[in-house]
């Protein structure tokens, strides 16, 4: 699958499935995403994540890359899951990252549109995602392309309390 877009500077951008790129092209963006959120995941988690994202037998987890010439400039990851509130699954847009020098060119919006199209084709009920409240640049985009729900996320370790 390949979708072509032109950004406002008329650079040719291709949106491709992650399975069409190499680990070495994806990894720097994955690391950049972690640095943005000030986390560091182990190499084992990174390898496991990549393996799941490109595994054709794990159809509920996948992603896309935005490619300019031969450089991957943005990535998005999606996890589909069942819901107790709908008959159809949800598509959780878990990670979205654009290289800083390519931000503001419409690439993230195109990746979100690709996720929306894929979710519709796969008969998902909705696409949803989270972002940090301080991620103001991303929130400006998200406020244009989606509805903010007002829910607050809580976390608890998966151990006995």
PyMOL commands that set and color helices and strands:
alter all, ss='L'
color gray80, all
select helices_A, chain A and resi 18-20+23-36+43-54+100-102+107-121+136-145
alter helices_A, ss='H'
color red, helices_A
select strands_A, chain A and resi 2-6+12-17+61-68+71-81+90-98+126-128
alter strands_A, ss='S'
color yellow, strands_A
deselect
rebuild
show_as cartoon
